[in-house]
Amino acid sequence: GNGCGHTLLTPHSGTLSSKNYPGTYPNHTMCCWRLQAPPGISLLLAFGDVDLEPSEHCALSSLLLTDPQTGTAYGPYCRNAVPSAPLLVTNSSTVTVLFNSTSHRSGRGFLLSYATLQHPGMGAASPGTQRHPWDSSDSPLAMCFSVFCPAGCKDIHGDIWGNPSQGYRDTSVLCKAAVHAGVIADELGGQVTLSREKGITLYESAFANGLLSKRWVRMAGGLMAFSGFPVCCLLSPACDDVLEVVTFNASSWWQEVGVLGQDRAWVAERAALGTTGHSWAAKPDAEAAWLELDLGTRRNVTGIITKGSSEQHDYYVTSFHVSSSRDGKNWRPYRGSSGQEKKVFEGNADSQGEVSNAFIPPIVARYIR
């Protein structure tokens, strides 16, 4: 319907919201979602936010949940009839969520996440203003906390501060930061464990796994350190094993001729991260260009970092696919956690910054394209 906002539904977890959330939801809209877990497995629902304009019996705007298997109804909910608890345990593998609005003036709408009961430690996808239980001035250092993050956290409202190498401010949106850190895939969610450690003065921003964190300067504060499965090398302080590339190859390279007639070859070998001067570039008219990395032997590849070339030209790659091979002949496209279509990785937005992307699950291969 025309009232549907951010939605990502999987058999084991998901996230959904009203249109425009957390801005005011529109007038005269409706949306119906069907949450379906595997047969015999019950659903657990977490209310991140319910802010619908109040009215008698929630007649003007409402959120209604029903269990078609038992006929049980939960709600209707609005601002003057909110859920009695942030977590709702059902006895059903199917729940229908119905949102509708008539004329109104205010209200953020709603944000809801769900998971199966095998994930009892689920944390609701929450607005950025909601603080986490360990985020208080009297919290002890090195406190550990484990939570299940539902699928769909990447696009919820809220900011994150920090990056995978430094850790994250403990006011960051937790599950969104876990996606940024590369310990879970947004399309699947997953269990993460955090520790609260001594804060640092400066948290640098970074673009990773399709998310841009913000720069944060503060003299004191907690730091969130993630662990999960898998923790991505290149992206996490838990592992700093940067893989060596034995040989670079490419579909083509650009033979640049300068204004004074000088030649410069943008060959594949110049694609190594950290190379001074110009990088690799395909021929200007090349289609379906590729860069190939030979690791020398089969390795466990858990992520990739890309950067553009700022040498005289503002060149960078905005998106890319990844393929892998164990023998250099038979290639397999990377499809990510969903296992469906080829995954499109978000690349760079300028020629200066580095962008990280995690492989969840990792790739076992010798050759990467």
N, C-alpha and C positions, 0 to 999 in steps of 0.2 A: 504493500500500500504506500500512499504518499507521505506517511508519517514515519517511515523507517529511517533510522540513522545508521551509525556504524554497526556492522553486523559481521561476525565471523562465527560460524557454527560448525562443530565437529562432533563425532559420536562420543567423545570423552570430555570435552570442555568447550567453552565459547564465551563470547562477549557480545552484548547488543545494547543499543541505546535508541532514544527517540531522536528525531531529526533535529539538527542544529545543536545538539547537546555539546557544551553546557550553556549555550545561548538559549533564548526563549524559543520554545517549540511553537510551530505554526498553528494557526486556527484551522479547524475543520479538516483534520487529518486522522488517519488510522493506519495501523500496521498490525499484522498477525504473524507471529513466529511459532514454529513447531520445533521444540527441543526433543531430540530422540537419542537415547542412549541404547547400547546393546540390550537385547531382551534379558530380563531378570536382574538388571543392574539399576539401582535407584539413582535419582538425580539430587544433587545438593545445589541450592541457588543462593547467591550472595547479592544482597542489595547494596550497590555502591552509592546510589543516590536516588531518592524519589522526591521530586519537588514539582508537583502538579497543582495548579491553582485550586484552592479549597472551594468546595460546594457541598450542599446537602446530598448525602449518599454518593458523593463524588460524581455527580451527574454531568458536570461540564467537561471534566477531564478525568480520565481514570486509567489505571493499570490493573488488569485482571489476569490472574493465572488460574488455569483449570487443569485437572488431571482427567483426561478422557477415559482412562481405564477404570477409575473408581467413581467418577463424577464429582470429586472434591473440588471446591473452588477456594482460591486464596485472594482476598480483596473484595470489592475494588479498593485500590489505594489512591490517595491523593494527599495534599499537604495536611489536611485535618484528619486523615485516617491512614497513618503510615504503618508499615509492617512492624509487628511487635518485637521482632528481633532481626539483626542484619543477616542471619543465615536461616534458610528455610529447608528443612529436611523433608523430602517427599518419600512416598513408598511406591513410586512409579518410575518407569523408564521413559515415559512420554509426558511432556508438559506443554500446554499451549499458552502463549503469552499474547494478550490482546491489549493494545494501547489505542485510545481514541481521544480526540479533543473536539470541542465546539468553539464558541467565541470566548476568549480569555485575554487577560492583559499581562500576566506574569507567569513565571515558572521556568526552571531549567529543563524540565522533563525528567527522564530517568536514565540510570545506568545500571545494568544487571549483568552478572556473570554466573556461570554454572560449571559444574564438574560432576563426575560420578562419585558415589560414596566411597570409592576406593581412594579418594584424595581428600580426607577429612580436614587437612590443614589448609584448605583453600583460602586465599586472600581475595577479597572482592576487588575488582578493578575499581580504583577509587579516584576521585577528583584530585588535582594537584594540591589543593588546600588541605586535604586530610593528612594528618600526621600519623606516623606509624607507632606501634606500641613502645618501641625501644627509643624513640626520639624524644627524650626529655632531659633536662639538665642534671637530674639526679640518677640517671641510668648508669650502671657500672660499665667500665670498659670491657671489651672482649666478650660482650654478651652475644650468644648465638641464637639464631632464630631460623626456623625452617618453614617454608610456605609453598603451597602449590599455586602456580600462576596459570590461569586459564588461557586458552588461545585467544588472540585478538587484542592483546594489551598494547601493541605498538601504536595504534591510532587513537587511543583514548586521550582525553585532555590532561595536561599536566606536564611539568618540566622535570628534566634531569640535569644534574650538575656533576661533571667529572668525566672520566674515561676509563677504559679497561686497565690501563697500566697504573693509574693512581688510585682507583677506587671511586666511590660516589658519595656525595653528601647524603646524610641519612634523611633529609627532607625530600629527596628525589622520589618520583613515583616508582615504587619498588619493582613491579613486574616489567614496566617499560624500560627501566634501567637494566634489568636482567636480559632483555632482548638486545639492548645496546651493547652489553658486555659479551654477547655471543654465547651465553651458557644455555639458553633455550631458544627454540625457533618460534616465532610469533604464530605460525600456522598450526602449531601443535601445543604450545605451552609446556609446562613441566615443573618438577620439584626443584627448588633452589634453597640453598642454605647460606645464611649471611652471618657475618660477625661484625660487631661494632668495635672499632679500634680508634686509636688516637688520631685526631683530625690534623689536616695540613692547612697551610695558609692559602694556597692557590690551587684551584682545580681548573685545568685547561679544558676547553671544549674540544670535541672530536666528532667526526661523522663516522658512524659504524652501523652496519646492518640496517641501513635505511633511516637512521635516526641521528639528529644533530643534538648533542648535549650543549649546555650553556657554560660559559666561563663563570667562575665563582671565586670571589676574593673575600676571605674572612679570617680573622685572627685565631679563631678556635672553632671546633665543631667535630662531630663524629664522622667516621668514614665507613662506608659500607663495602665490605669485601665479599664477593660472590664465589660460591662453588656450586657446581651442578654437573650434569652429564650431557655432552662432554665439555670440559673446560677447553677453550680454544687456545692453542699455542698461537703466537703472534699477537693475540688479543688479551690475554689474561696474565696477571702476575704469577699465577700458579705454574706457568710454563713459558720459558723464553727460548725454546728450541726453534730457531729460524733455519729453515731447510736450505741447503746449498743447491744451487742450480748448476749442473755440469755443463749443459749446452743450451743455448737459445736458438730457436728456429722461427721462421715466420713465412706467411703466405707471400709476402712481398715486402720491399722496403723502398723508401723514398730516396732518390738520388737528387739532392737539392743542388741547384745551380744558382749561385748568388748573383747580385747585380753586377759584380765585377768579373763574373765568369768563373769564380772559384767553386769547386765541387765539395759537397759534404754528404756523406752516406749515413742515413738514419737506420743503420742495420740492426738486426735482432739482438745482437750482443749488448747493445746500449740500453736494453730494457731493464737491466738489473737495477733494483731500487738503490738509490744512493749514488748512481753514476753522475759524475760532474759533467756539465755541458749538455748537449742535446741528447734526446732519448731515441727510442725506436718509433718509427711511423711507417705506415703502409703507403703504397703509391696513392697519390691524390684521387685517382679514379677507380681504386680497388673496391670491389664489392665482396662482402662476406670475408673480410680480412681476419686473420687469426695470428696469435703469437703462441709459440709452443715452448714449454719448459721441460727439459729432460733432467730428472733428479738422480740419474745414474743407477738407481735401484728402486724397488718398490718401497714407498714410504707411506706413513699415515699423515695425510694432509688435512689440517683442521681449519685453515683459513687463508686469506689472501689480503695483501695490502697493495693498493694502486696509487699512483701519483702521475700527474701530467708532466709536460715539459715546458718550462718557462724560458728556455734558451731562445731568445729573439722572437719566439712564437708562443702564443697563448693556446697550447694544444692540450687536450685532455679527452678521456673517454667517459661518456655519461652513463652508459649501461653496457652490460656484456653478458654472454652465456659462458658456461664452463663445460668442457668435455674432458674425459680422462681415458687413459689407455694403459694397459700393463705391458703391451708388446709393441706399441707404436703403429699398429695396423688396425686393430679393432677399437673403435671409439664409442664411448658411452656418454650421452649428455647428462649433466647433473640436473636432477629433478627436485632436489630438496626433500624436506620432510613429508610433503604431501604425496610424492611419488607420481604426480600427474604430469602436467606440462613442464617443459624446460623452464628452470628458474631463471628469471631475469634479475641480475644483481645491479644495485644502484652504484654507479661509479662516482666520478668526480664532478664538482660544480665549478672548479677553477683549476688552474695549473699549479697552484702552490701547495695545497693541503693534501695530506694523506687520508685515504679512506679505507676502512677495514670492513671485511665481510667474512663471516664465519660459515664453515661448511658443517651443517647439522642435518644428517649424520656426516662424519668425516669421509674423505675419499682415500681409498687405498690404491695407489697407482704409481707408475714410474713417470708417465708423461701427462702433462696438464696443458690443455689449450684454452 
